[in-house]
Each structure stands twice: as structure tokens, then as C-alpha cells.
């Protein structure tokens, strides 16, 4: 997991922090740097999956991504690890 120039996993730290805070009920909860890096890595995987599923849908001449396209790209994502 990398951190470069205020970015974690390719996402700005404040973006990751805001996404995490959307689900917290207590506004006093703090998010440490390790949690931000982990969340950024998970976001990167999620975005990569969505992009690959979109390309799969385009290859099948579909206008929207369905669960079937996501299921087709999941083995590729496992190979990324």
C-alpha cells in the first residue's frame, strides 16, 4: 500500500476520509492513516472491478452493467493479487 503526495492508493486522503465518515454515527471517531490506506486499496479494487465489468458489458454490446458482467471479471481480479 502506497502513500504519495496526500494520496492513498490513488485517492486523495480527504476523499477516503469523507467516504468512511458517511457511515459513522459518532462524528468524534478518528480514522488513522493505516485505516485510510486500507480503505483506499479496497476502493481501488472496487473501481477496477467496475471498470472491467463496464468493458465487458461494452464487449457484449450492452448499455448497462449487470451482475453477470461482474461475475465474468472476478477471476481476473483474483489474479491481480
VMD Tcl script that draws the C-alpha trace (Angstrom):
set ca {
  {0.00 0.00 0.00}
  {1.43 3.31 -1.05}
  {1.01 6.86 0.04}
  {2.19 9.64 -2.26}
  {1.62 13.37 -2.05}
  {-1.50 13.26 0.11}
  {-2.89 10.36 -1.88}
  {-3.54 6.84 -0.67}
  {-3.94 4.13 -3.28}
  {-4.60 6.75 -5.94}
  {-7.36 8.50 -3.98}
  {-6.98 11.76 -2.09}
  {-6.89 11.22 1.66}
  {-9.76 13.63 2.29}
  {-11.93 11.74 -0.21}
  {-11.28 8.42 1.56}
  {-11.88 10.07 4.93}
  {-15.21 11.53 3.80}
  {-16.37 8.20 2.39}
  {-15.57 6.50 5.68}
  {-17.33 9.18 7.70}
  {-20.53 8.78 5.70}
  {-21.20 5.62 7.69}
  {-20.16 6.78 11.15}
  {-22.86 7.87 13.57}
  {-20.44 9.41 16.02}
  {-18.63 12.39 14.48}
  {-15.84 12.15 17.03}
  {-14.46 8.91 15.57}
  {-10.95 9.29 14.23}
  {-9.58 7.42 11.24}
  {-5.88 6.66 11.40}
  {-3.54 6.59 8.41}
  {-3.47 2.78 8.20}
  {-7.26 2.62 8.00}
  {-7.24 5.23 5.25}
  {-4.64 3.28 3.27}
  {-6.61 0.05 3.63}
  {-9.84 1.73 2.57}
  {-8.08 3.32 -0.41}
  {-6.84 -0.10 -1.52}
  {-10.36 -1.53 -1.25}
  {-11.71 1.40 -3.25}
  {-9.07 0.81 -5.90}
  {-10.13 -2.82 -6.25}
  {-13.81 -1.83 -6.39}
  {-13.19 0.78 -9.09}
  {-11.06 -1.65 -11.07}
  {-13.87 -4.24 -10.90}
  {-16.46 -1.71 -12.02}
  {-14.29 -0.56 -14.94}
  {-13.62 -4.12 -16.09}
  {-17.31 -5.01 -15.81}
  {-18.15 -1.93 -17.89}
  {-15.67 -3.01 -20.59}
  {-17.19 -6.49 -20.50}
  {-20.67 -5.03 -20.98}
  {-19.41 -2.95 -23.92}
  {-17.87 -6.06 -25.47}
  {-21.26 -7.74 -25.21}
  {-22.97 -4.68 -26.78}
  {-24.94 -3.95 -23.61}
  {-25.90 -0.49 -22.35}
  {-25.69 -1.30 -18.65}
  {-23.54 -3.40 -16.39}
  {-25.29 -6.31 -14.74}
  {-24.14 -8.81 -12.15}
  {-23.27 -11.25 -14.94}
  {-20.53 -8.97 -16.28}
  {-19.13 -8.54 -12.80}
  {-19.08 -12.30 -12.31}
  {-17.13 -12.68 -15.54}
  {-14.34 -10.31 -14.42}
  {-13.99 -11.57 -10.84}
  {-11.42 -14.25 -11.75}
  {-9.26 -11.54 -13.33}
  {-9.40 -9.54 -10.11}
  {-8.26 -12.53 -8.09}
  {-5.25 -12.86 -10.35}
  {-4.32 -9.25 -9.58}
  {-3.48 -10.26 -6.03}
}
mol new
graphics top color blue
foreach p $ca { graphics top sphere $p radius 0.5 }
foreach p [lrange $ca 0 end-1] q [lrange $ca 1 end] { graphics top cylinder $p $q radius 0.2 }
display resetview
